[in-house]
Amino acid sequence: MEQWISLLGSTIRVSTPLVLASLAGLFSERSGVVDIGLEGKMLTSAFASAAAAYVTGNPWLGLMAGMFAAILLSMMHALVSVTYNGNQLISGMAVNTIASGITPVLGLAWFQQGGNSPQLDDVARFQDITLPFADSISRVPVVGPIYSGILSGHCILVYLTFLVVLPVVTWVVYRSRFGLRLRAVGENPHAADTAGISVARVRYLALLCNGMLCGMAGTFLSVYQTGSFIKEMTAGKGFLALAALIFGKWRPAYAMLGCLLFAFADSVQIRLEGVPLPIIGEIPSQFIQVIPYVLTVLLLAGFVGRAVAPKAIGIPFVKSR
Amino acid sequence: MTDLAIELIGICKSFGAVAANRDIDMKVAKGSIHGIIGENGAGKSTLMSILYGYYQADTGTIRVNGKDAHIRNSQEAIRLGIGMVHQHFMLVDTFTVLENIILGAEGGLVLKRGIQEARAHLKELNREYGLEVDPDAIVGKLGVGLQQRVEILKALYRGADVLILDEPTAVLTPQEADHLFRILRTLKEQGKTVILITHKLREVLEATDNVSVMRGGQMVGNVRTCDVDRAALADLMVGRKVNLQVDKAQREPGEVVLSVKDLNLTDRRGVRLLKDINLHVRAGEIVGIAGVAGNGQSELLEVLAGMVQPTSGEIVYKGQNLGTLKYRQPKAAVLRRLGIAHVPEDRSREGLVKAFSNYENAILGYQCDRSVCKGPFYSRKALVARMNTLIKQFDIRPDNPMLRVGLLSGGNQQKVVLAREIYANPDLLLVGQPTRGVDIGAIEFIHKRLIELRDAGKAVLLVSVELEEIMSLSDRILVMAGGQITGEMAGQEATAPALGLLMGGGDKH
């Protein structure tokens, strides 16, 4: 029981950056711009936020810096793929390459710690929050452990993500004017264009939202989870988020479920390491580490064979008659 | 004299060295249906794009309701009360009708109120013009006829007084087209002005009050529809006497060349594209397959040409069951050697390599022909000589075998494909949409060639969405709807309404 509670608690924690990144991807891809650069933007913002938090001692300023860095990269992606009709995959690849190059270089120049940032002090990190009454009701059966064990004890970013960002994104995409235009531009930009909507403007705005969310995701990793920037610390999370987005058929709630699933696999993997299992004995850690990735491949290959992407995705919009 | 809704004076527009519109004058009376007719490339679409703000004219004046107007983009056109129904619908398939209609005119940051208002307004428009569109239907699931009405609604919702329709009947059955014309007449009765762009003479004569004829970027006639007849319009369009009637002698067909038994095709998702097709084609006859685009004709052609493997059924060609043959090479190549030639429906995708020159294209599909080879290599001289023969026989212009085929006009590209296939002297010619995007002059020529082939005792299977073409060429007509053959008629007895009924009758099986 105890183990399950802690497993689910960590699932929520691990899933948070994935949810943020896949919602970031959702904005971009729903507008018709492929974004394989989620990984690079997360990495860059993880670095920028850790550096800023270290210098200022304030995690919120770290968050600002992280978001700013990710938005910069997003705008570069927009410039290439929207303004100049470039290839979106190559532009996304460039974002990733730039990120994995520039972060250790700057890190080494600024902190001389092999490309990593120094460990942040507690004040410079986001701290776990214990929800009200968590202690007092922890003994109540069922509700108690769920409330105090799974839901309580995360940092502010976790609550922001699930209670504010996710509902707001869902509302924006489905119930607002911007959302309608976003979806139209991703499905049939020519229809949007003839209806008097600037396709480029909508795509730029989408990538702006994308950058903000990527920035939050990266900040979560360095300023909360590890408490410092570590070289290549995203380790494929951006791609995992992209996979969850596809798994969720480009819908916010389903994408979140995908992220939870991957996060769960990840949490299981951490817990299985070095634990002898009945009959099989101890599984080599390499096999266990591979679980989330194998799951990704299986899910994407099998489950969502019929996922229908936004129709105009990946195609630069050229006004034509 | 009635008031003018639109007046164009001296409009000129060039793209590089090409003059798409030269000194165009046109007057459209308020509350009338005005036809603009012309061949592909005559400049109709460019002119309307200028009126709708996609392009700016180099020189010239546009007047809307008597006032000079500078239309710099489509929003300004909309503001002036000009609406456009594009040939390729500008709709978002995954949206509902309502969402499509409010797109770009949502009335606020939050959708809810806009949708409510649109729903009420739509009800009114629906009633007023008899459009019968369900506001909550997903657009992608509607038929083309209904999608077109959504486009019309979209324009009306934005307050259009002048409605431009670009080739609106290209995708419709004759019945749907008639319904559309009824709607257009209702619009006219309510005081709206309609501009109808088309290349079909029948539609202009049937539906319009006035007609403007364009040719080669110029306006060559502005007339009242009641003052002209079919032949006069066609002559104006082409600029010379045209023979619209295909001369065709009665001929007794020979033995069966191709017979198809219980042919079925199911795609990977389990959709049945062809259902129990039975047909035969005899030597010396043209069998036409009529139907609205997307009812299985394309798939039938692809199966017969060996491009797609049927799920079940038998194809027998000159007594040989093609299904039991051993294929050591790609099937289409083997079939060509057996004498089955194929002019595919989409010449630019399947018929030609546009970046190749004429003479290279002329050998595609017959690349194993030893007569153009010298040892293991091609003889360039032989290839060019072959192309020169084709150019002469089919009057392909310009007559340069080295020219890239993409630089030719649609009609001449089609001639290259047709020439290549006929040159091989096939016993069976499968031909899809032989005159799509081809000018009237070339249509005349291509039709003559197909008849000649038939008179030479060859079998021809013709797939076309142009009913007039099917009716004037075919000895026998089969109609397809929903992947099955819904009826057969003799060529002389067929009428458009009778075929139209069969074309719409696929689902009532």
Interface residues (C-beta under 8 A of the other chain):
Chain A: R175 S176 R177 F178 G179 L180 R181 R183 A184 E187 N188 H190 A191 A192 D193 T194 A195 G196 I197 K311 K319 R321
Chain B: S45 S49 Y54 Y55 N73 S74 Q75 I78 M84 H86 H88 F89 M90 L91 V92 D93 T94 F95 E99 N100 I102 L103 G104 A105 E106 G108 L109 V110 L111 K112 G114 K154
